[in-house]
């Protein structure tokens, strides 16, 4: 699994499992996913966005809470959009070969793991029970999609993000997955690269919110 479209398909399928969204519906340009949240009703995922396809989707969109996940640079796709489309922070499609990854829990913290609905979740708390970090990963055969990685601001720079990722990668490998896939934020990209992840593609993330004040200036 080397091509970006294959990796995006794996990421989409794993994200759906991780978030409990509807199964992806194949489209000529990619996939549509019903998410069912107030701020994200649905999303269109385009692994190789082209101007004609994006403009057609934009022209057909009337529902606020529609998202576009376009695997290209923001600067490339932004001119294809019209009024009402807002920028989310960019993302980066990343992969890593999975292998056993035991990790030592720092003093003062505890690590809890559990699996529900095929999704492995990891929670790090202080010895007093306070939230410190979390993450989850959804194995779907040969690939496993890491998702919702978060470290509390007051507990950053203590190795907890690395602890969460190693625990997730270890668990996914134990389930039989061989490749980890995620879409990271600009902030997370450096952490993942330090753990051996490779950036495969940028991703522009946009949402339709025509009533937002920012849209009037678009």
C-alpha positions as CSV (number, residue, x, y, z in Angstrom):
1,X,0.0,0.0,0.0
2,X,2.2,2.8,-1.3
3,X,0.0,5.2,-3.3
4,X,-1.7,8.2,-1.7
5,X,-5.2,7.2,-2.9
6,X,-4.8,3.7,-1.3
7,X,-3.7,5.3,2.0
8,X,-6.5,7.8,1.9
9,X,-9.0,5.0,1.4
10,X,-7.5,3.1,4.4
11,X,-7.6,6.3,6.5
12,X,-11.2,7.0,5.6
13,X,-12.3,3.5,6.5
14,X,-10.4,3.5,9.8
15,X,-11.7,7.0,10.7
16,X,-15.3,5.8,10.2
17,X,-14.7,2.9,12.6
18,X,-12.9,5.2,15.1
19,X,-15.7,7.8,15.1
20,X,-18.7,5.5,14.6
21,X,-19.7,7.3,11.3
22,X,-21.6,5.8,8.4
23,X,-19.8,3.6,5.9
24,X,-18.0,5.6,3.2
25,X,-20.0,5.9,-0.1
26,X,-17.8,5.6,-3.2
27,X,-17.9,8.5,-5.6
28,X,-16.0,9.1,-8.9
29,X,-13.7,11.5,-7.1
30,X,-13.4,9.7,-3.7
31,X,-15.9,9.1,-0.8
32,X,-18.7,10.7,1.0
33,X,-19.2,10.0,4.7
34,X,-22.2,10.8,6.8
35,X,-20.9,11.9,10.2
36,X,-24.2,13.1,11.8
37,X,-22.9,15.9,14.0
38,X,-24.2,19.4,14.3
39,X,-21.0,20.9,13.1
40,X,-20.1,18.1,10.7
41,X,-23.1,16.6,9.0
42,X,-21.1,15.0,6.3
43,X,-17.7,15.0,4.6
44,X,-16.3,14.6,1.1
45,X,-12.9,13.0,0.9
46,X,-10.9,13.5,-2.3
47,X,-7.5,11.7,-2.5
48,X,-6.6,13.4,-5.8
49,X,-8.6,16.6,-6.0
50,X,-9.0,18.4,-9.3
51,X,-10.5,21.7,-10.0
52,X,-13.6,20.5,-11.9
53,X,-14.6,18.0,-9.2
54,X,-14.1,20.4,-6.3
55,X,-16.0,23.2,-8.1
56,X,-18.9,20.9,-8.8
57,X,-19.1,19.8,-5.2
58,X,-18.9,23.4,-4.0
59,X,-21.7,24.5,-6.3
60,X,-23.9,21.6,-5.1
61,X,-23.3,22.3,-1.4
62,X,-26.1,24.2,0.5
63,X,-25.9,22.5,3.9
64,X,-23.8,24.1,6.6
65,X,-21.6,21.5,8.3
66,X,-20.4,20.0,5.0
67,X,-16.7,19.3,5.1
68,X,-14.1,18.8,2.4
69,X,-11.0,16.8,3.0
70,X,-8.7,17.5,0.0
71,X,-5.3,15.8,-0.2
72,X,-3.4,18.8,-1.7
73,X,-1.9,22.0,-0.5
74,X,-4.2,24.8,0.8
75,X,-2.8,27.2,-1.8
76,X,-3.7,24.8,-4.6
77,X,-7.4,24.2,-3.7
78,X,-8.4,27.5,-2.1
79,X,-9.0,29.3,-5.4
80,X,-11.5,26.6,-6.4
81,X,-13.9,27.4,-3.5
82,X,-16.5,30.1,-3.2
83,X,-18.0,32.3,-0.5
84,X,-19.0,30.5,2.8
85,X,-16.1,28.0,2.8
86,X,-14.0,28.3,5.9
87,X,-10.4,27.1,6.5
88,X,-9.8,24.4,9.2
89,X,-6.2,23.8,10.2
90,X,-4.3,21.8,7.5
91,X,-3.4,18.2,8.0
92,X,-0.7,15.7,7.0
93,X,-1.3,12.2,5.9
94,X,1.3,10.0,7.6
95,X,2.3,6.3,7.8
96,X,4.5,4.1,9.9
97,X,5.5,0.4,9.8
98,X,4.0,-1.1,12.9
99,X,6.1,-3.1,15.3
100,X,6.1,-4.0,19.0
101,X,6.6,-0.7,20.8
102,X,6.6,-1.2,24.6
103,X,6.7,2.1,26.5
104,X,7.6,2.9,30.1
105,X,5.0,5.0,32.0
106,X,6.6,8.0,33.6
107,X,6.5,8.3,37.4
108,X,3.3,10.0,38.6
109,X,1.1,8.6,35.8
110,X,-1.0,5.6,35.1
111,X,-1.9,4.1,31.7
112,X,-5.2,2.4,31.0
113,X,-6.1,0.5,27.8
114,X,-9.4,-0.9,26.6
115,X,-11.1,-2.0,23.3
116,X,-14.7,-1.3,22.4
117,X,-16.2,-1.9,19.0
118,X,-12.8,-2.9,17.6
119,X,-11.2,0.5,18.6
120,X,-8.3,0.4,21.1
121,X,-8.3,3.4,23.4
122,X,-5.5,4.6,25.7
123,X,-5.9,6.9,28.7
124,X,-3.1,8.5,30.7
125,X,-4.0,9.9,34.1
126,X,-2.0,11.3,37.0
127,X,-1.8,9.2,40.1
128,X,-4.5,11.5,41.5
129,X,-6.8,10.5,38.6
130,X,-6.6,13.7,36.6
131,X,-6.7,13.5,32.8
132,X,-3.3,13.9,31.1
133,X,-3.4,12.3,27.6
134,X,-5.4,10.0,25.4
135,X,-5.7,8.5,22.0
136,X,-7.3,5.7,20.0
137,X,-6.6,3.5,17.0
138,X,-8.9,1.5,14.7
139,X,-7.3,-1.6,13.1
140,X,-9.1,-2.5,9.8
141,X,-7.1,-5.4,8.5
142,X,-3.5,-4.6,7.4
143,X,-3.9,-0.9,8.4
144,X,-4.7,0.8,11.7
145,X,-5.8,4.5,11.9
146,X,-4.7,6.5,14.9
147,X,-7.1,9.2,15.9
148,X,-8.0,11.9,18.5
149,X,-4.5,12.0,20.0
150,X,-4.5,14.6,22.8
151,X,-2.3,15.8,25.7
152,X,-3.6,18.2,28.3
153,X,-1.6,21.5,28.1
154,X,-0.4,21.3,31.6
155,X,1.1,17.8,31.0
156,X,2.9,18.5,27.7
157,X,6.6,18.0,27.1
158,X,6.7,15.0,29.5
159,X,6.7,12.2,26.9
160,X,3.0,11.4,27.3
161,X,2.2,11.9,23.6
162,X,5.0,9.4,22.8
163,X,3.7,7.1,25.4
164,X,0.2,7.1,23.9
165,X,1.4,6.6,20.4
166,X,3.7,3.7,21.3
167,X,0.9,2.0,23.3
168,X,-1.5,2.4,20.3
169,X,1.1,1.2,17.8
170,X,1.9,-1.8,20.0
171,X,-1.8,-2.7,20.4
172,X,-2.5,-2.3,16.6
173,X,0.5,-4.5,15.8
174,X,-0.7,-7.2,18.2
175,X,-4.1,-7.2,16.4
176,X,-2.4,-8.0,13.1
177,X,-2.1,-4.6,11.5
178,X,1.2,-3.9,9.7
179,X,0.9,-0.2,8.8
180,X,-0.2,2.8,10.9
181,X,-2.0,5.6,9.2
182,X,-3.1,9.0,10.5
183,X,-3.8,12.6,9.5
184,X,-1.8,14.8,11.9
185,X,-2.0,18.5,12.7
186,X,1.0,20.8,12.1
187,X,1.7,20.6,15.8
188,X,1.4,16.8,15.9
189,X,3.5,16.2,12.8
190,X,6.8,16.8,14.6
191,X,5.9,14.3,17.4
192,X,4.9,11.6,14.9
193,X,8.0,12.1,12.8
194,X,10.2,11.7,15.9
195,X,8.4,8.3,16.3
196,X,9.3,7.2,12.8
197,X,6.2,8.3,10.9
198,X,6.6,9.6,7.3
199,X,4.5,12.4,5.8
200,X,2.9,11.2,2.6
201,X,0.6,14.1,1.6
202,X,-0.7,17.4,2.8
203,X,-4.4,17.7,3.4
204,X,-6.6,20.8,3.1
205,X,-9.6,20.8,5.4
206,X,-12.5,23.1,4.8
207,X,-16.1,23.4,5.9
208,X,-19.2,25.2,4.7
209,X,-20.5,27.8,7.1
210,X,-22.1,30.6,5.1
211,X,-23.4,32.4,8.2
212,X,-19.9,32.8,9.8
213,X,-18.8,36.4,9.9
214,X,-15.5,35.3,8.2
215,X,-17.4,34.2,5.1
216,X,-18.6,37.7,4.3
217,X,-15.0,38.7,3.7
218,X,-14.2,35.7,1.5
